[in-house]
Amino acid sequence: MNPSSGAEGMDRCLIRVDGKHALALNIEWWEEGTSLSKFASVFPGVDPGDKESEDGRYLYSDTGAVGKVTCPKPRKSGDDLFVAARTSEVGTPDEAAMKKLITAYAEAVGKSDECT
């Protein structure tokens, strides 16, 4: 696992299995009012036209997912917090698993120091 902090307002964790890239997880602050589909349009593995959760907070495919985090007390006021996940190289693509992963990830981030 390799956590990194790239640009301001973005954290990424890359997970490798047997030396191969398996999963990438991102936390990103974007300008307030940014739509989920706009965020999805710049993240590999998920597109604005992919499946959307009933509550409109998540978009997901069999290899990627994005979600908008509910933050009671955002660390960065005036911005919206998003999470993203994508798989590659290792394992079998699984849409249901990506939906479950992004939902759990967004909920966990919403309870983290980013939001409380």
JOTALIN-V230995 format. One record per pair of residues at least 6 apart in sequence whose C-alpha atoms are under 6 Angstrom apart, sorted by the first residue. I is the first residue (numbers start at 1). J is the second residue. Records with the same first field share a line. If there is no record, write none. Layout:
BEGIN
I: J ; J
END
This chain:
BEGIN
1: 14 ; 15
2: 13 ; 14
3: 12 ; 13
4: 12
5: 11
9: 28 ; 29
10: 27 ; 28
11: 26 ; 27
12: 25 ; 26
13: 24 ; 25
14: 23 ; 24
15: 22 ; 23
16: 22
22: 87 ; 88 ; 90
23: 86 ; 87
24: 85 ; 86
25: 84 ; 85
26: 83 ; 84
27: 82 ; 83
28: 81 ; 82
29: 80 ; 81
30: 79 ; 80
31: 79
32: 78 ; 79 ; 80
37: 48
40: 47 ; 48
41: 47 ; 48
45: 63 ; 64 ; 86
46: 61 ; 64 ; 65
50: 60 ; 61
51: 59 ; 60
52: 58 ; 59
57: 67 ; 68
58: 66 ; 67
59: 65 ; 66
60: 99
61: 95
62: 93 ; 94 ; 95
63: 86 ; 87 ; 93
64: 85 ; 86
65: 84 ; 85
66: 83 ; 84
67: 82 ; 83
68: 82
69: 81 ; 82 ; 106 ; 110
70: 110
71: 110 ; 115
72: 115
73: 115 ; 116
74: 115
75: 114 ; 115
END
